Structure formats: structure tokens, C-alpha cells
Amino acid sequence: MNEELMPVARSGSRSLYKPLAGQVAFVSGSGRGLGRSIGEVLMELGADLAIHDISEDAPAQYGEFPSLTAVADAMATGDARAVAVTGDISSENAVNEMVERAERKLGPISILVNCAGGDIGAKGGKPDPNTAVNFLLDDLQAVVNRNLIGTMLLSRAVAPGMAERQSGSIINIASIAAHYGASNEVAYACAKAAIVHYTRCLASEVRTAGVRVNAISPGPAKSARFLATRAVDPLMMEEGPSLNRYATASEIADVVSFLATEQSRFVSGQIIRVDGGAGLYAA
Ligand SMILES: NC(=O)c1ccc[n+]([C@@H]2O[C@H](COP(=O)([O-])OP(=O)(O)OC[C@H]3O[C@@H](n4cnc5c(N)ncnc54)[C@H](O)[C@@H]3O)[C@@H](O)[C@H]2O)c1
């Protein structure tokens, strides 16, 4: 059977299909939430993985895992190797050190997923107030730092090596909030919109070197943090044939895996909205 046509195994089963064998992925924010699911899927497809979070205890914040080391231990099954790295993605030094450590342990990074981020203000929790004219400068800077600046610093640390080796895939996690105007959560929406445009700019810069850069914009998705920080709509929790519901983490991770593998080899500079068709508008 043609390998490209073989089904990809879902969580719980071990696939023999390993299109990412020999590749090294760095997934920021993979200690928990959507990033952890993305890391799991990439490892299932054969990639070695640098599992990253801001601190060793970040995976425990919403009860997912006791520590980053515990996440790395749970993920490192089969042939693929995992290494845990910690640090703030908005710090130049931390980013450079994490990339250096990951590459020393695993080899050159060929897949970078910029997933760390979120709508978290300077003192933790959602910024409040958070409108276009009502916001605190500290909150705005914190949100831009952990989303846009972190994505740009990690890409700057990794993309030149990819360009030198003439291959690589960078996948940025934006949000549907990037695509429409709203009167609340403005700092986050603007930071994610900037990630969308950075995706295009970086794609243009590394295009002739054979490096691909894409983004996905998830709609509401059931990470532990998402569920713990709002009143969820029980109807949107149901998983069935209807697309009018929250996404599962693996539905986001599967689109990332498409962008990481050769199946998307001629796709670059694109933004894929993964929202079950909730937002049916151009751009
Ligand atoms: N869950 C959703 O509904 C949803 C929707 C759209 C976009 N997103 C985006 O997907 C990504 C993952 O979200 P999630 O729901 O899994 O939330 P999450 O809070 O569980 O994951 C975010 C991760 O980023 C890490 N992080 C945050 N700031 C950091 C920093 N400065 N340095 C290093 N690590 C840092 C966190 O510790 C955590 O591991 C985020 O970028 C988020 O904005 C989520």
C-alpha cells in the first residue's frame, strides 16, 4: 500500500506510519493543553520532540500532569525521543538557550510549532479591562510578549538553520480572534492577528530556501485551561456529527500534523481556520 494513503493512528494506538521519523520537532507550550496534543501526534508520527513549557510545574496548573518531566516520560514511548526544556519564550536568552539545548540533545530542529501563548495579562488571568481604548499597558505588553514576541524569537532562533539545510516547517498557532473585529479581548486579538501576518512575512523570507511557514487559527477548543477559565456551554461540549461544538485538542493537532508532513509540501504562507466552519467569511 502507498504509505501516503495509510491512515494515521489516533491516540491510544501506535501507528506503523512514521512519516516524521528522523525529524526533530520543537513545540512551544507542549507541557499541557493543545501543545501537548500536538506533541503527542508528532511523536506518534515518528518525530523526536523537544517538549517545552515556561516552568517545570506549568503542566500542573489545570491538573493535566504533575510536571513537565512527567509529560516527557509519558510521551517518550517507542523509538521517538523526548527532551524537556523550560523557559520564557519572550526572553531572548532563554529562547536561544532552549533551542541550543534541544538541538544538542536531539539534532537540528526541522519542525517548529509556536503554540505557547494565550490571553494572560501581566498579573496572570485575563486582562481586565481589555477593549480597544480601555487597557493597561502592562497587560498589553504581557499578551504581545507571550504570543507575538515569543513566536518571532523562536522563529528567529530556528529558521536560519532550516534555511541553511533547505528544509523545515514552521507552524504558528493563531486564533479565530485574529480574523474579526471585536470590542473585547482586543490585546489578544491584535497579537494573534500580528502572528497571522508574521506567518506570511516569514514565509516570504524563507520561501526560496525551501522552508514552509503556515498558521492555524483554532476556534474554541477543549484544553484544560479553556474549560477551567469560563462557563462552558454544555451543548457545545457534545462530540457528535454536528460541527457546532468546541474542537477537541486532537482535531487541532491533526491539522498541525498535516502542515508538518510532506503531504503539505507545496503549502506555505497559509492560514487554516480550524473552527468547524463557524466563521464563514473571506480571509
Ligand atoms: N483552547 C482554545 O480554545 C484556543 C483557541 C484559539 C487559540 N488558542 C491558542 O492555542 C495555544 C494553546 O492554548 P491552550 O488552550 O492549550 O492553553 P494553555 O494555557 O494550556 O497553553 C498555553 C501554553 O503556553 C505556555 N506559555 C504561556 N506563556 C508562556 C511564555 N511566556 N513562555 C513559555 N511558555 C508560555 C503555558 O505555560 C502553556 O503551556 C495558545 O497560543 C492559545 O492562544 C487556544
The ligand as an ORCA input file, in Angstrom:
! r2SCAN-3c Opt
* xyz 0 1
  N      -8.056     26.488     23.582
  C      -8.594     27.354     22.743
  O      -9.821     27.499     22.671
  C      -7.722     28.168     21.814
  C      -8.332     28.833     20.738
  C      -7.538     29.591     19.874
  C      -6.174     29.668     20.079
  N      -5.600     29.024     21.144
  C      -4.158     29.141     21.324
  O      -3.610     27.847     21.402
  C      -2.456     27.879     22.236
  C      -2.606     26.829     23.333
  O      -3.732     27.169     24.131
  P      -4.337     26.198     25.252
  O      -5.800     26.366     25.205
  O      -3.757     24.852     25.137
  O      -3.861     26.937     26.607
  P      -2.743     26.582     27.673
  O      -2.681     27.774     28.578
  O      -2.978     25.265     28.286
  O      -1.411     26.511     26.793
  C      -0.535     27.598     26.642
  C       0.883     27.125     26.920
  O       1.784     28.206     26.698
  C       2.646     28.299     27.828
  N       3.119     29.685     27.930
  C       2.359     30.798     28.079
  N       3.144     31.895     28.136
  C       4.441     31.441     28.012
  C       5.694     32.094     27.990
  N       5.817     33.422     28.120
  N       6.804     31.334     27.845
  C       6.706     29.988     27.724
  N       5.528     29.311     27.719
  C       4.414     30.054     27.875
  C       1.767     27.866     29.006
  O       2.508     27.561     30.161
  C       1.044     26.675     28.378
  O       1.835     25.520     28.394
  C      -2.315     29.305     22.742
  O      -1.421     30.019     21.903
  C      -3.723     29.848     22.592
  O      -3.747     31.242     22.463
  C      -6.350     28.280     22.013
*
